Amino acid sequence: MQIVTEGDRRKELTVLLDQIQAHPERDWTNARRRIATLNKLIGNARASRGTARPH
């Protein structure tokens, strides 16, 4: 089993966003859910390190 890093999550997020941009005609419901999850995980990691961006 491999450890998933914040970098891995960022790469996955970038890939999903690129796919959506390249093919907006497809149904991306599941990808959008995953994007929301990845954003939360990345945000939580930043908050725990004290590097969260101000709103």
Backbone hydrogen bonds, N-H to C=O, Kabsch-Sander energy under -0.5 kcal/mol:
donor,donor_aa,acceptor,acceptor_aa,energy
5,T,3,I,-0.6
9,R,5,T,-2.0
10,R,6,E,-2.5
11,K,7,G,-2.3
12,E,8,D,-2.4
13,L,9,R,-2.5
14,T,10,R,-2.4
15,V,11,K,-2.4
16,L,12,E,-2.5
17,L,13,L,-2.5
18,D,14,T,-2.4
19,Q,15,V,-2.3
20,I,16,L,-2.4
21,Q,17,L,-2.3
22,A,18,D,-2.2
23,H,19,Q,-1.9
26,R,23,H,-1.5
28,W,26,R,-0.8
32,R,28,W,-2.9
33,R,29,T,-1.8
34,R,30,N,-2.2
35,I,31,A,-2.6
36,A,32,R,-2.2
37,T,33,R,-2.1
38,L,34,R,-2.9
39,N,35,I,-2.7
40,K,36,A,-2.0
41,L,37,T,-2.5
42,I,38,L,-2.9
43,G,39,N,-2.5
44,N,40,K,-2.8
45,A,41,L,-2.0
46,R,42,I,-2.1
47,A,43,G,-2.5
48,S,44,N,-2.3
49,R,45,A,-1.2
50,G,46,R,-0.9
50,G,47,A,-0.6
51,T,46,R,-2.9
52,A,46,R,-0.5
